[in-house]
Amino acid sequence: MLKRPINDENMIREILATDGAIAMVGMSDKPERDSHEVAQYLLHLRYKVVPINPKADEILGQKAYPSLADVPFPIEVVDVFRKSEAVPAIVDEAIKVGAKYLWLQLGVVHEEAAEKARNAGLGVVMDRCMKQERDKRV
């Protein structure tokens, strides 16, 4: 299998064109948090946003799940709003649930975990904001 480079522009366009579920790991119910703002923006654009937060039942009107494994339908994109050191465990979960893409938000960088995801066939975007990337292409 030919691995795509990280942050490949064509792949970013594919992700932004998805109609599949975007699981936002670490999505906050606090309006001042970046994850909340990005989720609200994506929901406004009619993306299917799935909050992953073990401390919430619902965020922005969307049912929240404690982990990726608890989501009862396929996940297209795993969008990570957690600290970089949490990424390896999230990658393991993303691989297990069959996600197609891993998106690590601005400031979230973990080269080894990104390589593991790529080796498992996931497309990887790292240290980028989905909202900013979408805004650049409109």
Number of C-alpha atoms within 10 A of each C-alpha: 7 7 13 15 13 17 15 13 12 10 17 19 13 11 22 17 11 13 11 16 17 25 29 25 24 20 27 22 18 12 11 9 12 17 24 21 17 17 25 18 14 18 16 10 9 10 18 19 24 27 32 29 21 13 12 15 15 15 20 17 9 13 15 23 21 16 16 24 14 11 17 9 11 15 22 22 26 26 27 25 25 18 14 16 12 14 22 17 10 21 23 14 16 24 19 12 18 15 23 21 25 26 28 26 22 16 14 20 18 17 14 11 20 23 18 15 23 23 14 18 18 24 25 25 25 20 14 16 21 22 17 11 14 15 9 8 8 5
